[in-house]
Amino acid sequence: MSFQQGLSGLNAASKSLDVIGNNISNANTVGFKMAQAQFADVFANSLSGASGGGAGIGVKVQTVAQLFTQGNITSTNNPLDIAINGAGFFRMSTNGAITYSRNGQFSLDKDGYIVNGQGAQLTGYAADSNGVLSTGAAVPLNINTRDIAPKETDSVKALLNLDSRALVPGTQLPVATPPVITPIAFSLTDPLSYNNATSVAVFDSLGNSHVLQTFFVRRDPATAPLTAPATSEWDVYAAVDGVRVPAAPAAPATQVPIGKIGFDNMGKLTVATSVLAVPATDPNAIAIAIPVGTGAVTPISTPTVLFDFTGTTQFGAAFSVNSIKQDGYTSGKLSKFNTAKDGTIVGSYTNGKTAVLGQVSLANFTNANGLQSLGDNQWTETATSGAALVGPPGTGSMGVLTSNATEDSNTDLTGELVNMITAQRVYQANAQTIKTQDQVLQTLVNLR
């Protein structure tokens, strides 16, 4: 027996206590991964190369292995906080130097980049102005905080029901067959000159809003021949911001509608025609001219708006607007954003639109235990870890993301306290072997 075994045991137990203490001290560190001291016995080589019956010369710390088990997910109030649920690491860039982390506590710097507490930039796939991702090489993510440009209205989709029981404006209740009709010329200011009306906000090239009104007038089949295959037709008139389009003629008798729609005897839309020189390309749409100078500094680039009546019916029920949508919008400022499970960062704007701003990428390794810890919850790849495998979350071996959340330390506080007691007892036991060896030597010294 020698002091060597006991001394190596003291060193190993002390190293184990250091590791346990580090785990306990980081029990509240976001993204921290606990470590474990692993030991190996030590034998002296014999001259013959045979193991013989040697007792061994002690213990050594073989490695301090980190345990990359999943930590608990905790919700936060920061929309930039992101937690990884599963395998993978955030890929961070500091002036081009790449590191990896599980700490998803991020913020925006003055230039709009997503950074961690040390200023390292989160990398991923950038999006262009149309929200299309560039899924090539991962680059530092910059949240584009500029305004979203306005889009001019090109089309309106309306789903209506026109009452089949409606009479031609000016028609008296039939007292004879056929009924006597007293036509009324259409007028924006005379509600008796049309059956129904609806309105929708449309936008010009500068994002200015305009009210587009459409008026529906039941046609008189006796004076206006029906267009096959329709058995019932309606005239459609329009106005923008209270101004008739096209401009009202001087003579009321020459009133011209913007278009006509027709239905069969089952109430199904069968025809929609436009009276403009540029007809609608959709068979169920009417081209409505938007006049130049309706509030915009420059003329509207698209002179017509297609009013699509697909799905509109003529049933024996009251007039109703089931839905009416247009494809334009005004400019908008970024109001908030969130991160989807697949890492896609979606921004919400004040004009009600959303846009893809980028996508977070993750990195994984064949041997994560081969990563070298740099402190600050960051690692760097080594020859032992293998090269980083970079890809979107939720693909391959990558985990998924949870926004407004962080991953807690995976330290098992109760287990580490028990391990600390065990390591303390091991330390005491090794100290006892040294004490015993000292007593043996003392006995030999005292021999006469």
TILUM-657373 format. One record per residue: x negated, y negated, z of N, C-alpha, C, O, CB in turn; residue in three letters. Coordinates in pm, whole numbers, plus 50000, padded with zeros to 5 digits. Glycine has a CB too. Layout:
XYZXYZXYZXYZXYZALA;...
// end
This chain:
499165012050000500005000050000499124987550000498114987150071500964999950123MET;499494977349921498724965049914499684953249921500904954649923497874964549784SER;499054941449924499874929349926500504926149789501424918049781499024917649971PHE;499984932549682500404929149547501894931149525502574922349471499634937349447GLN;502404942649568503814945549548504704935549621505664930249564504144959649595GLN;504384933049746505194923749824505134909649768506144902549766504754923649968GLY;503944905549724503794892149669504584890649540505244880449519502314889049643LEU;504534900849452505314900249328506804900049358507574893449289504974912049237SER;507204907549463508614907549502509064893949551510174889549522508864917849608GLY;508164887149628508504873749675508674864149557509614856149553507424868549772LEU;507744865049462507834856249345509114858849265509784849449221506604858149256ASN;509444871649248510644875049171511894870449243512804864949181510714890149145ALA;511954872649375513124868449452513254853249451514354847849446513044873549596ALA;512104846249458512144831649454512654826749319513444817349313510744825849482SER;512204833249209512684829549076514184832149064514914824149004511924837248968LYS;514644843249121516064846249117516874835849193517954831849149516324860149175SER;516344831349307517044820849382517064807749304518044800249311516364818849519LEU;515984804949230515954792849147517054793349041517764783449018514574791049080ASP;517194804848976518204806348871519604805048931520464798148875518054819848799VAL;519824811749045521134811049109521444796849153522564791949136521194820649231ILE;520444790049208520644776249250520984767149132521824758149144519414771049321GLY;520324769549018520624761448900522044764048851522734754848808519614764448787ASN;522474776648857523854779948817524854772848906525844767148859524084795148821ASN;524604773249036525534767149131525554751849113526614745749118525154770849276ILE;524394745949093524344731249079525054726548953525464715048945522884726449077SER;525194735348852525874731748727527284737548717527814739248608525044736348608ASN;527874740648834529214746448832530244736848773531284741348725529634750248973ALA;529974723748775530904713948719530374707348592530914697248548531204703248822ASN;529334712848532528764707148409529514712548289529574724648267527244710448398THR;530104703548210530884707548094530004714847994528934710147957531544695348027VAL;530464726547950529764734147848528544741647898527844747747818529354725147740GLY;528264741348029527084748348082527274763448075528374768548096526804744048227PHE;526174770448044526184785048040525224790248146524024787248143525814790347899LYS;525764798148240524954803148349523884812748297524004818548189525834810048453MET;522824814248377521704822948342521574834248445522184833848552520384814848334ALA;520784843948408520574855548495519114859648486518574861648377521514867548455GLN;518474860648601517084865248605517054880348591517704887448668516374860748736ALA;516304885148494516194899548470514754903748497513814897048455516624903348325GLN;514594915148567513294919448617512854932348551513654939848495513324921148768PHE;511534934748559510944947248510509834951448607509144943048665510384945648365ALA;509694964548622508634969448711507294968848639507224968348516508934983848758ASP;506204969048720504844967648667504034979848710503984983248828504174954548717VAL;503404986348613502524997648639501154994648582501034988348477503095010648579PHE;500084999248652498714998048601498445009648506498805021048534497674997648717ALA;497795006648395497435017248301496285025448357495305019948407497065011448164ASN;496415038848347495325047748391494305049148280494635046848163495875061648432SER;493065052848313492015054348214492305065448116491905064748000490705056848282LEU;493005075848163493325087148076494535084547988494835092247896493555099548158SER;495205074048016496405070947939497635077947991498735075247943496195074647796GLY;497495086848087498645093748145499215085348258498495077948325498265107848195ALA;500525086648278501155078548380500755082848519500675074648611502645079048367SER;500495095348536500065100348667501125098448773502325098448743498795093548709GLY;500705096748892501655095249004501535081849068501785080549188501445105849106GLY;501145071448991500985058249047502275052749103503365055649053500455048948943GLY;502165044949208503335039349275503795026349212504855021149247503045037249421ALA;502995020849120503355008049062502774996549140502434998049257504855006549054GLY;502664985149077502024973749142502974961849157502534950549175500794969549065ILE;504264964649149505184953949180506234951549072506564960448994504424941549204GLY;506734939249069507834935448979507474922248910506694914348962509184934049058VAL;508064920148794507884907548724509214902948667510114910948643506824908848611LYS;509314889948647510514884548582510334886648431509464880648368510724869148617VAL;511184895148376511064898248234511604886848148510984883048048511794911148202GLN;512774881548187513364870348114514454863848199515004869948290513934874947978THR;514734851548166515894844748224516904843548111516804834648026515524830448287VAL;517884852548110518844853348000520074844848031520614845248142519264868047975ALA;520504837247931521714829547948522924837847904522844845547808521634816347867GLN;524004836147975525234843747949526224834647877526794825547937525854849448082LEU;526414837147747527284828447668528734833547670529354835647565526774827547524PHE;529254835447790530654839247804531524826747798531044815647821530884847147936THR;532804828647768533724817447752534034810947886534324817847984535014822047685GLN;533974797547890534414790148008535874786447996536454787147888533564777748028GLY;536474782448105537874778348104538044765348024537134757048018538404776348249ASN;539214763747961539534751747884540364742347972541404746348026540304755447753ILE;539914729947985540594719948068541024708247981540224702847904539684715148185THR;542284704247993542814692947914542264679747967542014678148086544344692847918SER;542084670247874541614656847909542484646547836543374650147759540104655047872THR;542204633847862542954622947797542174616747682542634607047622543294612247899ASN;541014622047651540184616547545540434624247415540144636247410538694616947583ASN;540954617747310541234625047185539974630347118540054639047031541974616047089PRO;538814625147157537574629947097536954641547174535974647247127536584618747089LEU;537494645047289537024656847361537474669347285538644670647249537554657047507ASP;536534678447262536824690647186536224702447260535074701847304536274689647040ILE;536984713047272536504725447335536464736547231537354737647147537404729447455ALA;535424744747238535314756447151535904768347225535494771547336533824759247108ILE;536884774647162537474786847219536984798547134537554801747030539054786147221ASN;535924804947181535314815847105533844813047083533234805147155536024817746971GLY;533274819646984531844818446958531534805846880532404799946815531324830646883ALA;530274801846886529824790446807529334778846893529584778347013530934785746719GLY;528644769646828528084757846892528374745546806528454746546684526554759546916PHE;528514734046872528554721546798527164719046741526144721246807529024709746889PHE;527144714446617525864711546552525624696546561526384688646506525864716446402ARG;524554692646631524274678746659523024674346584522104682246564524124676446810MET;523004661646545521864656146472521374643446542522154634346570522224653146324SER;520064643046570519434631246627518324626946533517224632446535518884634046772THR;518614617046450517654612546349517174624246263515994624946227516464605646415ASN;518084633346232517744644646147517324657046222517314667946165516674640846056GLY;516964655746350516604667446431517884674446477518734668146540515704663246553ALA;518024687246447519254694546473519164702146604518194709346629519564704146359ILE;520154700346688520304707946812521724713546818522564710446733520004699146936THR;521974721846918523264728646929523764727547073522984727847167523154743646886TYR;525074726147087525644723647220527044729647229527724731647129525684708547249SER;527454732447354528844736347381529584725147454530764726647486528884749247463ARG;528914714247481529534702947549530274694447447529654688047362528484694347626ASN;531604694347455532424687147359532914673647406533974669247363533574695347322GLY;532174667047494532534653647538531944643547441530754640647445532034650947684GLN;532794638247352532314629447247532954615647258533954613547327532604635447109PHE;532334606247187532864592647178532424587047043531674593446969532364583547298SER;532904575047012532514568346889531464557646919531604550047014533744562046819LEU;530404557246837529434546546854529874534346773530934534446711528024551146811ASP;529074523946773529464511446708529594512746556530244504446492528454500746740LYS;528994523146499529054525146355530114535246313530234538546195527704529646305ASP;530904540146411531974549446379531574564046378532364572546338532534546046248GLY;530354567146421529924581146427530374587546558530454580946661528384582146412TYR;530684600546552531054607946672529764612646740528974619946680531984620146638ILE;529544608446863528284611246931528564617047070529654615447125527424598546943VAL;527544623947126527644628747263526994618747357526644607747315526984642647278ASN;526834622447482526304613147581524874608947556524444598547605526414619047715GLY;524124616947479522734613847449522584606547316521464603447274521904626547448GLN;523694603747249523634596647122523464605647002523394600646889522534586947125GLY;523404618847021523294627946908524624628246833525694628146894522904642246955ALA;524554628546701525754627746617526304641546584525564650546545525434620146487GLN;527624642946599528294655446564528334656646412528664647046342529734656046624LEU;528004668446361527984670446216529184678546171529804685846248526694677346174THR;529504677046043530634684245984530714680745837529724677045775531964680846056GLY;531924681845783532144679445641532884666245624533954664145682532934691145576TYR;532314657345544532894644145523534074644945428534164654145346531834634345469ALA;534984635245439536144634245350536044621345270535594611045321537484634745430ALA;536474622045143536464609945062537714601645088538504604945177536354613444913ASP;537904591045012539024581945035540374588745012541404583745058538904569744946SER;540384599944940541624607244915541844618645014542794626345000541634612744775ASN;540944619845114541084630345213540564643845169540844653945234542494631645252GLY;539814644345058539264656945009537914659545077537034650945076539104656644853VAL;537774671345136536574674645211535454678945117535684685645017536864685745312LEU;534244674945152533044679445082532414690245167531694687345262532044667545056SER;532684702845133532294714145217530914719545183530664731545199533304725245206THR;530014711145136528644715345111527844715245240528164722445335527984706345006GLY;526814706945244525994705945364526714697745470527414688045440524624699645331ALA;526534701845596527124694445708526334681545729525104681545727527134703045839ALA;527044670645750526444657445770527054651145894528124655445938526654648245645VAL;526394641045953527004634146068528374628646032528544622245928526094622646116PRO;529364631246119530734627246093530944612646130530614608146240531704636146171LEU;531514605346035531844591346058533344589646040533884592345933531054581945962ASN;534014585146146535454582746138535684569346072535384558846128536114583146280ILE;536214569845953536424557645875537554549545936538714553545929536734560945727ASN;537214538245994538214530146064538774518745979539504510246030537614524446191THR;538444518445849538974507845765540454510345736540964521445755538174506745634ARG;541134499945690542554501145659542784510745543541944512045454543154487345627ASP;543934517245547544344525345432545024516045332545874508045370545294537145475ILE;544654517145206545164507945104546634510845076547084522145091544344509144973ALA;547394500545036548804502845005548964510644876548074510844790549564489544994PRO;550104517044864550434524344741551754519144687552744518244759550504539744766LYS;551734515644560552924510444495553954521444475553594532744443552574503844362GLU;555224518244493556284528044474556404531744326556564523044241557624522544527THR;556324544544298556514549544162557854556344143558434556044035555404559044126ASP;558354562644251559604570044236560384569944366559834568444475559324584344193SER;561684571444351562614572744464563434585344441563974587344332563534560044480VAL;563514593844542564314605944532565534604244621565414602544743563484618644572LYS;566704604744560567954602644633568834614944621569044620244512568704590144581ALA;569344619344733570274630644738571594625244791571734622744911569734642544827LEU;572564623344702573814616744736575004625944706574874636344642573964603644658LEU;576144621744756577414627544710578334616044674578624607344757578064636844821ASN;578784616044548579744606044501581144612144507581364623544464579404601244356LEU;582064604544559583424609544582584154611344448584374601744374584214599744675ASP;584514623944419585214626644292586614620444290587214619244183585314641744268SER;587134616544405588484610744413588474595644389589524589344383589094613744549ARG;587274589944374587164575444358587804571044227587734577944126585694571044363ALA;588434559344231589064553444112588144543344047587264537744112590404546944149LEU;588364541043921587614530643851587934517243916589114514043935587944530543698VAL;586924509143950587224496144012588204488143926588004486143806585924488044033PRO;589254483543992590294476243921591474484943886592514479743844589734470043797GLY;591354497943900592454507043868593544506143975593254506344095591934521643856THR;594754505243933595874505744024596324520244037596064528443949597044496643975GLN;596984523344146597514536844161598434539844044599244531344006598264538444295LEU;598344551643987599114554743864600614553843887601184560543973598754568843814PRO;601224545443809602694544543808603224549643675604434551043655603164529943832VAL;602284552443585602654557843455601544567043409600464567343468602924546443350ALA;601814574143308600814583243252600524579243108601434579943025601294597943260THR;599314575143074598174573643166598294560943250599104552243218596864573343089PRO;597474559943361597574548043446597074535643373596234536443283596784550043575PRO;597594524343412597174511543356595914506943428595874506343551598314500843368VAL;594894503743350593594500043409593334485343385593454480343273592444508643350ILE;592974478543493592564464543484591104463843525590814462943644593454455243575THR;590144464343429588724464743463588264452443539588784441443519587894466343338PRO;587274454443626586624443543698585154443743660584494454143672586824444843855ILE;584624432543614583204431843577582334433243702582654427843808582904418643504ALA;581234440643689580344442843804579724429643850579304421343770579244452943768PHE;579664428143981579024416444042578414420744175579044427944253580044404844061SER;577174416144200576524419444327577304414444446577274420444553575114413844331LEU;578004403144428578674396744540580124400944556580814396444647578614381844524THR;580594409644467581994413844475582054428844505581884436944414582744410644342ASP;582284432644630582324446944665583454454544598583444466844596582434448444813PRO;584444447344542585534454144473585144458244332585874465544265586754445344469LEU;583964453344286583534456544150582694469244141582294473244032582754444944093SER;582414475444253581674488144253582244497144362582874492444457580134485844275TYR;582014510144346582564519844440581694521544564582184521344677582754533244372ASN;580384523244540579474525844651578124519444622577814516144508579314541044675ASN;577344517744727576004512044714575104517944820575554522144927576044496544724ALA;573814518144789572814522344886571554514244864571434507544762572524537644875THR;570614514644958569394506844945568214514445004568384523445087569544493145015SER;567034510644958565794516745008564694506344995564704498244902565444529844930VAL;563744506445087562604497345080561554503144986561174514745000561994494945221ALA;561084495044891560014499144800558864489244816559044478444873560514499644652VAL;557694492944766556494485044789555814481644657555784489744564555514492444881PHE;555274469244651554544465244532553064468444550552674474744649554734450144503ASP;552234464144454550814467844455550044461844571548954466644604550184463544325SER;550574451544635549924445344749550474450244882550064445544988550054430444741LEU;551404459544875551974464844998553144456845051553604459445162550934465645101GLY;553634447044975554804439445018556054448045001556194455244902554924426144938ASN;556944446945098558164454845095559274447145024559434435145043558594458545237SER;560044454344942561194448744872562384458144888562214470344897560874446444721HIS;563554452544892564774460444906565324463544768565724454544694565844453044993VAL;565354476344733565924480944607567324486144634567504496044705565024491944541LEU;568314479544577569714483544593570194490244465569854486044354570604471244628GLN;570994500544480571634507044366573134507244392573594509544504571084521544344THR;573904504644286575354503644294575954513844197575454515544086575854489144262PHE;576994520544239577604531144159579044527344125579854524144213577554544844235PHE;579344527643995580654523443945581234535043863580634539743767580544510243857VAL;582414539343903583094550143830583484545243691584064534443679584354555043908ARG;583184552843587583474548743450584904552643411585474562143463582474555143353ARG;585444544943319586784547543267586664556543144586214551943039587534534243232ASP;587054569143154586914578343040587744574142919587464578442807587294592243081PRO;588764565842941589624561842829588934551542740589154551242619590944556142881ALA;588094543042802587444532442724585984535442696585384529242607587554519242797THR;585374544942771583964548242751583854563342731584014570842827583084543542871ALA;583604567742610583504582242584582444588742673581374583142696583184584842436PRO;582764600542722581854607942808580714614042728580874617442611582604618842884LEU;579564615242792578384621142729578334636042764578234639642881577084613942774THR;578404644542663578324658942688576974662342752575974656242715578524667042556ALA;576904671842847578014680342889578754675043011579434682843079577504694042918PRO;578664662243042579334656843159580824655443135581264652143025578734643443198ALA;581604657843239583044655743234583464643743319584614639543316583784668243281THR;582504638343394582774626543477581484618643488580434624343517583304630543619SER;581544605343464580334597243462580464584843551581564580043580579994593143320GLU;579284579943591579194567943674578134558743613577104563343564578844571543823TRP;578404545743617577394535843583576574532543707577104532043818578054523043524ASP;575284530343686574384526843796573794513043769573184510743665573234537543811VAL;573994503743864573414490443857572364489143967572384496844064574524479543871TYR;571454479543953570384478044052570084463344077570374454643996569114485244005ALA;569484461044196569034447744234567824449244325567744458744403570174439544304ALA;566884439944314565694439744399565684426544475565664415844414564394441444315VAL;565694427444606565734415644692566894406544655566764394344657564414407944683ASP;568024412544622569224405044590569264399344450570174391744418569384394244686GLY;568284402744365568244397644227568564409044134567924419644138566844391444193VAL;569574406944048570004417343956568864421243861568164412543809571224412643877ARG;568684434143837567714439043739568414448843645569074458143690566494445743810VAL;568264446843515567734434443456568674422843485569774424743537567544435943304PRO;568234410943452569034399043485570444400043429570644405143319568344386343432ALA;571414395243507572814396043465573034387643339572534376443331573744391243578ALA;573774392643242574044385043120574974373243148575694372943248574654394043013PRO;574934363743057575784351843074577254355343063578084349843135575424341142972ALA;577574364342972578974368042952579304380543033578684390943012579284370342801ALA;580264379543124580614391343204581014403343120580844414743163581714387943299PRO;581554400943003582014412242921580864420542868581074431742821582854407242806ALA;579644415242874578494422742821577654428842933576444430742919577614413542736THR;578304431943045577604438143156576934451043111577574459543048578574440843273GLN;575644452643143574904464743106574354471243232573594464943305573744461343006VAL;574714483743258574164490643374572714494543350572234494443237575004503043407PRO;572024497943457570634502343444570554516543394569544520643336569914501143578ILE;571624524343415571654538143371572994544543398573894538143451570554546143438GLY;573104557043361574354564443380574034578443431573014584243394575174565243247LYS;574904583743516574784597543561576114604543539577174598343551574354598243711ILE;576054617443507577264624943478577284638343550576244643943582577404627043330GLY;578494643343573578694655843646579644664743567580474659943490579244653143788PHE;579514678043589580444687243526581664689143616581774682643720579764700843496ASP;582564698143575583794699843653583574707543783584524709843859584834707043570ASN;582324711643810581984718043938581284708244032580854711944141581094730343915MET;581164695743989580534685544072579024685644065578374679044147580944687344213GLY;578424692943969576984693843956576464683343860577064680943755576584707743910LYS;575344677043897574714667043812574234673543682573484683343685573544660143886LEU;574644668143570574264673843441573484664243353572764668743263575484678343368THR;573614651243376572914641943289572614629143366573414624643449573754638843164VAL;571444623343336571064610343389570324603143277569294607943230570184611543520ALA;570824591843235570214584443125569874570443168570564564443250571134584143004THR;568774565143112568324551743142568544543043019568414547642906566834551643184SER;568874530443042569074521242930567834512942903567844504242815570264512142958VAL;566734515542978565514507942956564804512742831565034523842782564594509143077LEU;563924503842780563134507642662562204519142696561894527342609562324495542610ALA;561744519842823560894530842867561784540542945562054538043063559684525842954VAL;562244551242886563144560342955562424568643060561204569943058563834569442856PRO;563204574143151562644582843254562194595943192562864601443105563674585443364ALA;561054600743237560554613543187561244625343255561274636243199559044614543208THR;561784623243373562534633643443563974633443394564584622743390562454631543597ASP;564534644943355565914644943303566944640643406568064636943369566264658543253PRO;566604640943534567544636943638567194623443699567674620043807567584647543747ASN;566354615643629565904602843684566304591343593566434592843471564384602843705ALA;566484579943656566774567443585565644557743613565254555843728568154561443627ILE;565114551643507564044541843523564644528243557565444522843480563164540943396ALA;564254522843672564764509843716563634499743705562564501743763565324510543862ILE;563854488843633562814478643613562664470343739563644465543795563154469643493ALA;561424468543783561134459643894560634446443836559624446443766560074465943992ILE;561294435343861560894422743799559554417743850559224419643967561954412143823PRO;558794411443765557504405743802557724393843896558644385843877556704401343676VAL;556854392843999556914381444088557974382444194558574372444231557134369144011GLY;558234394544244559234395944351558544395344487558804403644574560014409244337THR;557684385644504557024383844633555544386744627554794382144713557664392544737GLY;555094394244527553674397144515552964385744446553534379044360553454410244439ALA;551704383544484550934372944421550634376744276550654368244187549624370344498VAL;550354389644254550104394444118551254403244074551974408744158548754402244110THR;551454404743943552554413143896552404427643943551294432543965552644412743744PRO;553524434043957553514448243990552964455843871553414453843758554934453244029ILE;551984464643896551314471343786552234481443717552144483543596550064478343835SER;553104487743794554044497243735555384490243717556034487043816554194509943824THR;555814487743593557024479643574558314486943607559354480543621557084474943432PRO;558274499943620559504507343647559334516643764558234521243795559934515243523THR;560444519343829560514529243936561504539943892562624536743853560934522744073VAL;561104552443899561994563443861562894567043978562414570944085561194575743814LEU;564184565743957565164568944061565694582844030566514584643940566334558244066PHE;565214592844105565504606844079566744611144156566774610244279564294615744116ASP;567774615744083569034619844146569174635044156570284640044174570214614144067PHE;568084642444144568154656944150568854661544277568504657444388566734663044142THR;569854670144261570604675344376571824667144412572624671544495569714676044494GLY;571974655344352573154647044380574404653944327574384660244221572994632844316THR;575484652844401576724659844367577894650044357577814638544400577034670744472THR;578984655144300580244647844298581324657344346581924664744269580564642244153GLN;581574656844476582584665344537583714656644591583594644344599581974674044650PHE;584794663044627585934655844683585734652744829586524656944913587204663744665GLY;584694645444859584374641344995583864627044990583484622044883583324650845062ALA;583844620545104583424606645110581984605045062581174614145075583564601245252ALA;581684593345007580324590244963579364591845080579644587345191580244575844905PHE;578224598145055577244600145162575844599845103575624603944989577494613545236SER;574914595045183573484595145149572834605845235572564603645354572804580845171VAL;572584617545176571994628445253570504626445276569984630045382572234641745181ASN;569814620645180568424616845198568024607345088568554607944976567494629345200SER;567094598445119566554589445019565114586345058564864580845166567424576245007ILE;564184589744972562764588445001562064581844883562434583744768562134602145033LYS;561044573944915560224567844811558754570544844558414573144959560514552344799GLN;557904569844743556524574244760555524562944783554324565344779556094581844640ASP;555984550744807555064539644830554914536844979555664541845062555544527244759GLY;553924528745010553734524645149552844512245151552114509245057553094536045234TYR;552934505145262552114493245281550764497245337550524509045363552814483145374THR;549884487545357548584490645415548764494545562549764491145624547624478545402SER;547794501545616547894506045755546534506545822545514508545757548554519645761GLY;546534504645952545324505646033545334518846110546384523946148545214493646131LYS;544144524246131544024536746205544464534546350543894526146420542564542146200LEU;545464542146393545984540346529545534551646622545304549246741547494539746526SER;545394563746570544944575046652544514586346559544764585946438546074579746750LYS;543884596246618543494608046540543404619946634543274618446755542134605746466PHE;543464631646576543344643946655542624654346572542504653146450544734649246700ASN;542134664546641541364675146576542174688046579542634692346685539994677146646THR;542354694146463543094706646452542204718446491541004716846512543644708546309ALA;542814730246502542064742146541540944745246443539904750546482542984753946551LYS;541154741946316540134744846215539114733646203538304733546110540774747346081ASP;539144724146296538164713346297538534701346213537794691446213536884718446251GLY;539644701846142540044690546059540464678746147541324680146234541194694445964THR;539854667246123540194655046197541194647246114540884642846003538914646446228ILE;542384645446167543474638746095543774625546164544044625046284544754647746089VAL;543714614646085544004601446138545434597446110545974600446004543054591246080GLY;546054590646205547404585246189547314570046179546604563646257548334589546309SER;548044564246081547954550046054549254543046092550304549346107547624547545905TYR;549164529946108550304522246153551424521846051552554518246085549874508246185THR;551154525645926552214525945824552884539545817553664542145725551644522245688ASN;552594548245912553234561245917552534572045836552964583545837554614560045870GLY;551464568545766550744578245685549664585245766549214579945868550134571545563LYS;549254596845722548144604045783547114607045675547444607645557548634617145851THR;545874608745717544814611645621543734619945690543464618245809544204598545564ALA;543134629045614542034637145665540774628445668540404622545567541814650045577VAL;540124627845785538944619445802537654627545798536574621745782539044611845932LEU;537734640645813536554649145814536894662445878538034664845917535394642245889GLY;535894671145888536084684145951534834687846030533724687345977536404695145846GLN;535014691546155533914695646241533404709246194534194718146162534354696246391VAL;532084710846189531504723746157530904729846283530504722746375530424722346046SER;530854742946288530234750246399529054758346347528944761046227531274759546468LEU;528174762046439527034770546405527014782446499527324781146618525684762646413ALA;526644793946446526524805946528525204812746495524574809746393527724815646506ASN;524784821946581523484828446567523624843446588524484848146663522474822546666PHE;522774850846520522754865346538522384868946680522944878246738521784871946439THR;521444861546739521024863946877521014850646950520004843646954519614870646883ASN;522154847247008522264834347078521344833647198520924822747238523694832047123ALA;520994845247258520094845247373518684841147334517864838147421520064859047438ASN;518404840947203517094836647159516964821647146515884816747115516774842947029GLY;518034814247169517964799647162517104794147276517074799747385519374793547168LEU;516414783247248515604776847349516354765047408516804756047336514254772247289GLN;516494765147541517214754347608516364741747614515184742247648517624758647751SER;516984730447579516284717647580516744708647693516244697547708516484710547448LEU;517694713247772518304704447871519404696147806519594696647685517254695447934GLY;520114688747886521234680547838522264689047764522904684347670520724669247746ASP;522414701547805523374710747744523114712947595524044714747518524794705547763ASN;521864712747556521514714547417520484725547401519644727747488520994701447357GLN;520574732547288519634743047253519084740447113519664732847035520304756947261TRP;517964746847085517414746446951517144760646905516864769346987516134737746945THR;517224762746776517024776246724515554779946727514684771246721517584777446583GLU;515284793046736513934798446735513894810146639514914814146582513474802646877THR;512694815746622512574827746538513344839346599513824848046526511094831546519ALA;513464839446731514194850346798515694849146777516384859246763513874850446947THR;516204836846776517654835046760518114837646618519254841446594518064820946802SER;517204835446522517594836346382518114822946334518354813946414518664847246362GLY;518274821746205518744809146147520224807046180520984816546197518524809145994ALA;520604794246188521994790846218522904794346102522564792045986522124775846252ALA;524064799846134525114802546036526164791746054526864791546156525724817046052LEU;526294782845958527144770945970528424772945889528364777545775526404758245923VAL;529564769545948530834770845878531964764145953531764759746066531154785345854GLY;533154763345894534294757245962534774766046078534614778246074535444754945862PRO;535364760046179535944767746289537014777346239537744774346144536524758446396PRO;537114788846304538144798546268537794807446152538614815746112539394791446238GLY;536604805946096536184814445985535034823246031534214819046112535784806045862THR;534974835545977533914844646015533894847046164534904850846224532584839245971GLY;532724844946225532584847146370532794834546451532594834546572531204852746400SER;533214823646384533374810846454534664810646536535684816046495533364799246354MET;534584804346653535774802346733536634791146678536294785146575535404799546878GLY;537724788346745538604777446705538444766046805537884767846914540094782146698VAL;538954754246767538794742446851540094738646919541184741446869538284730746768LEU;539954732247034541084726647107540774712047134539804708847202541354734447241THR;541604703047080541364688747100541914684347234542714691347296541984680546987SER;541484672447277541864667047409541554677047519542344678647613543364663447411ASN;540424683747509540064693847608538554695747608537864692547511540784707247579ALA;538044701047719536634704547729536524718647786537444723847849535864694247818THR;535364724647762535104738047815534334736847946533284730547951534304746747713GLU;534864742848052534204742348182532954751048183532754759548096535174746848293ASP;532124748648284530974757348307531474771648331532514773648393530134752348428SER;530724781548282531134795448304530514801248430530534813448450530734804048183ASN;529974792648517529404797348643530494803348732531504797048761528704785848717THR;530254815748775531144822348870530634818849010529734825249062531204838148848ASP;531224808449068530694803049193530714813549304529734814649378531494790849235LEU;531784820949317531874831249421530814841849401530114845849495533274837649423THR;530694846549275529694856949247528284851949271527444859549319529834861749104GLY;528004839449239526654834149258526324832549406525174834549446526504820849186GLU;527304829149488527044828249632526694841949690525834843149776528274822449704LEU;527384852349641527044866049684525654869749634524874875749708528094876149632VAL;525344866249509524024869249454522924861949532521824867249550523954865249306ASN;523234850049579522264842449657521954849549789520794850049831522774828249685MET;522984854949853522774862449978521894874649950520974877650026524124866750040ILE;522194881649840521414893549805519964889949777519064896749825522024900649683THR;519734879149700518374875049669517634870849795516424873149808518384863649567ALA;518354864649888517714860650014517264872850091516174873050148518674852250099GLN;518104883150094517744895550165516564902450096515694907950163518954905150173ARG;516534902149964515404907949891514124900549925513064906549945515654907649739VAL;514224887349931513054879349968512564883250108511364884950130513394864249963TYR;513504884550202513134888350339512514902150342511554904550416514364887850430GLN;513054911550262512514925150260511094925250206510244932450258513404934350177ALA;510824917450100509464916850047508504910350145507344914250156509454909349914ASN;509004900250217508174894050320507854904150430506774903850489508874881750380ALA;508814913150456508594923350559507524933350514506754938050597509904930750590GLN;507454936550384506414945750337505034939550353504074946550385506654949450190THR;504934926350332503634919650352503274919650499502104921550535503684905150298ILE;504254917550584504014917750729503554931650773502644932850854505294913650807LYS;504184941850718503804955550754502394958650706501604964750779504794965750694THR;502064954250582500714956250531499694949250620498604954450643500594951350387GLN;500044937450669499154930150758498934937950888497814938550939499714916250788ASP;499994943850941499884951851063499014964151041498244967951129501264956051112GLN;499124970350922498294982150892496824978050889495974984850946498704988550757VAL;496514966850821495134962250816494624958650955493464961150988495014950250723LEU;495504952751035495104949251173494724961651252493774961551329496234941551246GLN;495484972351231495204984951301493864990451258493084995251341496314995351273THR;493574989651126492284994651076491144986351131490084991851163492244994650923LEU;491324973551142490264964851195489994967951341488854966951385490654950051179VAL;491014971651415490884974151560490374987951592490194991151710492204972151627ASN;490124996551488489585009951516488135008751569487365000851516489625019051386LEU;487775016351672486405016651725485695029151679484535031351714486405015851879ARG;
// end
